[in-house]
């Protein structure tokens, strides 16, 4: 159970298109939320950095002391210049779901089959899925993105009393589908936070602390209590680095 009392500034390590950029990134930000399957991720470089275009594969790691943590795996969605900075907006496998149009036409089919067909059509291979056993009597749509197919499937499963389902992609770009009780949560170390040691600020249901590799639905320890992250906002920018966690009780 990692517990960091000594403040060390994190160091970013980025790979773009299989190689290293020419300039060191000035910041990386990542927002995750248990209520949304997509993340908001952004890399910032000096404006004269030339590497990185839409579609290039990206990995982002953070070094903290002797430990290195993977923060993000995906691709560049867009690249732009803003003042003295080059901004790379990032996306993960969620983009494949949005970019894949599907016409669903099923009668008396298992929900797991509908989900697997949708993932296969979208080119999603690496996955961790726990799909309830439910026979869907009718499931048909016009041509819509695969992402909406999965949302509609979750609604159909809720009508069969299967609640709490979500889907998302983790830091390895692995697809997850399930609930808090199985594969519908992020895995990872259980980090400990303590007031006046490694918590900068705190309020009702949230804390602000030094950056750690934490996403939504991960367990953490806060002043000895086991809680679960609802939403995370990570900013790595030298001495201005921080991590804000919105928390709920563990189910």
C-alpha positions as CSV (number, residue, x, y, z in Angstrom):
1,X,0.0,0.0,0.0
2,X,2.1,2.9,-1.3
3,X,2.4,5.9,1.1
4,X,4.4,8.9,0.1
5,X,5.3,11.5,2.8
6,X,8.4,13.0,1.0
7,X,7.4,15.6,-1.7
8,X,9.1,14.8,-5.0
9,X,8.3,16.5,-8.2
10,X,7.1,14.1,-10.9
11,X,9.0,13.8,-14.3
12,X,7.1,13.2,-17.5
13,X,8.3,10.7,-20.1
14,X,6.4,10.8,-23.4
15,X,6.6,8.6,-26.6
16,X,5.0,9.8,-29.8
17,X,4.7,7.6,-32.9
18,X,7.3,5.2,-31.4
19,X,9.9,7.8,-30.6
20,X,10.7,10.6,-28.2
21,X,9.8,14.2,-28.9
22,X,12.6,16.7,-29.5
23,X,11.5,18.9,-26.6
24,X,10.5,18.0,-23.0
25,X,6.7,18.4,-22.4
26,X,5.8,21.3,-20.2
27,X,2.6,19.8,-18.8
28,X,0.2,16.9,-19.0
29,X,-3.4,16.9,-17.8
30,X,-5.9,14.1,-17.4
31,X,-9.5,14.1,-16.2
32,X,-11.4,10.9,-15.6
33,X,-15.0,10.4,-14.3
34,X,-16.9,7.3,-13.4
35,X,-20.0,8.7,-15.1
36,X,-18.3,9.2,-18.5
37,X,-16.6,6.6,-20.7
38,X,-14.2,9.1,-22.2
39,X,-11.2,11.0,-20.7
40,X,-10.0,14.5,-21.2
41,X,-6.2,14.4,-21.8
42,X,-3.8,17.0,-23.1
43,X,0.0,17.4,-23.6
44,X,1.6,20.7,-23.8
45,X,5.0,21.4,-25.5
46,X,7.0,24.5,-26.4
47,X,5.6,25.8,-29.7
48,X,8.7,24.8,-31.7
49,X,8.1,21.0,-31.0
50,X,7.2,19.5,-34.4
51,X,6.5,15.9,-33.6
52,X,3.0,14.6,-33.2
53,X,0.1,14.7,-35.6
54,X,-3.5,13.4,-35.5
55,X,-3.5,9.6,-35.3
56,X,0.0,9.2,-33.9
57,X,0.2,6.7,-31.0
58,X,1.1,8.2,-27.6
59,X,2.2,6.9,-24.2
60,X,2.7,9.0,-21.2
61,X,4.6,7.9,-18.1
62,X,5.4,9.6,-14.8
63,X,8.5,9.1,-12.8
64,X,8.3,9.7,-9.1
65,X,11.5,9.0,-7.2
66,X,12.5,5.5,-8.1
67,X,9.1,4.5,-9.4
68,X,7.7,4.9,-12.9
69,X,3.9,4.8,-13.6
70,X,2.0,4.5,-16.8
71,X,-0.6,7.4,-17.0
72,X,-2.0,7.2,-20.6
73,X,-2.0,5.1,-23.7
74,X,-3.8,6.2,-26.8
75,X,-3.3,8.5,-29.8
76,X,-3.3,12.2,-30.8
77,X,-6.7,13.5,-31.6
78,X,-5.6,17.0,-32.7
79,X,-2.6,19.3,-32.6
80,X,-2.7,23.1,-32.3
81,X,-0.6,26.2,-31.5
82,X,-1.7,28.5,-28.6
83,X,0.6,31.4,-27.8
84,X,4.0,29.9,-27.0
85,X,2.7,26.3,-26.7
86,X,1.9,23.4,-28.9
87,X,-1.1,21.6,-27.6
88,X,-1.8,17.9,-28.3
89,X,-5.3,16.8,-27.4
90,X,-5.3,13.0,-26.8
91,X,-7.9,10.2,-27.1
92,X,-7.9,6.5,-26.3
93,X,-9.9,3.5,-27.7
94,X,-13.1,5.4,-27.1
95,X,-12.5,7.1,-30.4
96,X,-12.8,3.8,-32.2
97,X,-16.2,3.3,-30.7
98,X,-17.3,6.8,-31.8
99,X,-15.8,6.3,-35.3
100,X,-17.5,2.9,-36.0
101,X,-21.0,3.1,-37.4
102,X,-23.1,0.0,-36.7
103,X,-26.7,-1.2,-37.5
104,X,-27.8,-3.5,-34.8
105,X,-30.5,-6.1,-35.6
106,X,-30.9,-8.8,-33.0
107,X,-33.8,-11.0,-31.8
108,X,-33.6,-13.2,-28.7
109,X,-29.9,-12.8,-28.4
110,X,-27.6,-12.8,-25.3
111,X,-26.4,-9.4,-24.2
112,X,-22.8,-10.7,-24.2
113,X,-23.0,-11.6,-27.9
114,X,-24.3,-8.1,-28.8
115,X,-21.4,-6.5,-26.8
116,X,-18.8,-8.8,-28.4
117,X,-20.1,-8.2,-31.9
118,X,-19.9,-4.4,-31.2
119,X,-16.3,-4.6,-29.9
120,X,-15.2,-6.8,-32.8
121,X,-16.7,-4.4,-35.3
122,X,-14.8,-1.5,-33.6
123,X,-11.5,-3.3,-33.6
124,X,-11.4,-3.5,-29.8
125,X,-9.3,-6.5,-28.8
126,X,-7.8,-5.9,-25.4
127,X,-10.7,-6.0,-22.9
128,X,-11.9,-6.9,-19.4
129,X,-15.6,-7.6,-19.6
130,X,-18.2,-8.9,-17.2
131,X,-21.5,-8.9,-19.0
132,X,-24.7,-10.1,-17.2
133,X,-26.4,-13.2,-18.6
134,X,-29.5,-11.7,-20.1
135,X,-31.6,-12.6,-23.2
136,X,-32.5,-9.5,-25.1
137,X,-35.7,-10.2,-27.0
138,X,-35.4,-7.3,-29.5
139,X,-32.4,-5.0,-30.0
140,X,-32.3,-3.0,-33.2
141,X,-31.1,0.4,-34.3
142,X,-30.5,2.6,-37.3
143,X,-26.8,3.2,-38.2
144,X,-25.3,4.8,-35.1
145,X,-21.8,4.8,-33.6
146,X,-20.7,1.8,-31.6
147,X,-20.5,3.9,-28.5
148,X,-24.3,4.5,-28.6
149,X,-24.9,0.8,-29.2
150,X,-23.1,0.0,-25.9
151,X,-25.1,2.8,-24.1
152,X,-28.4,1.3,-25.4
153,X,-27.3,-2.2,-24.4
154,X,-26.7,-0.9,-20.8
155,X,-30.2,0.6,-20.8
156,X,-31.6,-2.7,-22.0
157,X,-29.8,-4.6,-19.2
158,X,-31.1,-2.1,-16.7
159,X,-34.6,-3.2,-17.8
160,X,-33.5,-6.7,-16.8
161,X,-32.5,-5.3,-13.3
162,X,-28.8,-5.2,-14.0
163,X,-27.7,-1.9,-12.5
164,X,-24.4,0.0,-12.1
165,X,-22.9,-1.0,-15.4
166,X,-20.3,1.3,-17.0
167,X,-17.6,1.1,-19.7
168,X,-14.3,2.9,-20.3
169,X,-10.7,2.5,-21.3
170,X,-7.9,2.3,-18.7
171,X,-4.3,3.7,-18.7
172,X,-3.2,0.7,-20.9
173,X,-6.1,1.5,-23.4
174,X,-7.8,-1.7,-22.3
175,X,-11.6,-1.7,-22.6
176,X,-13.6,-2.3,-19.4
177,X,-17.3,-3.2,-19.0
178,X,-18.9,-4.2,-15.8
179,X,-19.7,-2.8,-12.3
180,X,-17.9,-1.9,-9.1
181,X,-18.1,-5.5,-8.1
182,X,-16.1,-6.8,-11.1
183,X,-14.5,-5.3,-14.2
184,X,-16.2,-2.0,-14.2
185,X,-13.5,-0.3,-12.2
186,X,-9.9,0.8,-12.5
187,X,-7.3,-1.4,-10.9
188,X,-4.2,-0.1,-9.3
189,X,-2.3,0.4,-6.1
190,X,-4.2,1.6,-3.0
191,X,-2.5,4.9,-2.2
192,X,-2.7,6.4,1.2
193,X,-3.3,10.1,1.9
194,X,-3.1,11.9,5.3
195,X,-3.9,15.4,6.4
196,X,-0.8,17.5,7.1
197,X,1.4,14.9,5.4
198,X,0.6,14.6,1.7
199,X,-2.8,16.3,1.4
200,X,-2.6,19.9,0.3
201,X,-6.2,20.9,0.7
202,X,-9.5,19.1,1.5
203,X,-13.2,19.7,1.5
204,X,-16.5,17.9,1.7
205,X,-16.0,14.8,-0.5
206,X,-12.7,15.9,-2.1
207,X,-9.0,16.2,-1.5
208,X,-6.1,17.8,-3.3
209,X,-2.7,16.1,-3.1
210,X,0.5,15.4,-4.8
211,X,0.2,13.6,-8.2
212,X,-0.3,9.8,-8.1
213,X,-1.4,7.4,-10.9
214,X,-5.0,7.4,-9.9
215,X,-8.2,7.3,-12.0
216,X,-11.9,7.0,-11.3
217,X,-13.3,4.0,-9.3
218,X,-10.0,3.2,-7.6
219,X,-9.8,2.6,-3.9
220,X,-7.7,5.0,-1.8
221,X,-7.0,5.5,1.9
222,X,-7.8,9.0,3.3
223,X,-6.9,9.5,7.0
224,X,-7.4,5.7,7.5
225,X,-10.8,5.5,5.7
226,X,-11.2,3.4,2.6
227,X,-12.9,5.5,-0.1
228,X,-13.4,5.3,-3.9
229,X,-12.6,7.9,-6.5
230,X,-15.6,9.3,-8.4
231,X,-13.6,11.8,-10.5
232,X,-10.0,12.7,-10.8
233,X,-8.1,15.7,-12.2
234,X,-4.4,15.3,-12.6
235,X,-2.0,18.1,-13.6
236,X,1.7,17.5,-14.0
237,X,3.6,20.8,-14.6
238,X,6.8,20.8,-12.5
239,X,6.3,22.6,-9.2
240,X,2.6,23.3,-10.0
241,X,1.8,19.6,-10.2
242,X,-1.3,18.4,-8.3
243,X,-4.0,15.7,-8.1
244,X,-7.6,16.4,-7.1
245,X,-9.8,13.5,-6.1
246,X,-13.6,13.5,-5.7
247,X,-14.5,10.7,-3.4
248,X,-17.4,8.4,-2.3
249,X,-17.8,5.6,0.2
250,X,-16.7,2.2,-0.9
251,X,-19.7,0.0,-1.8
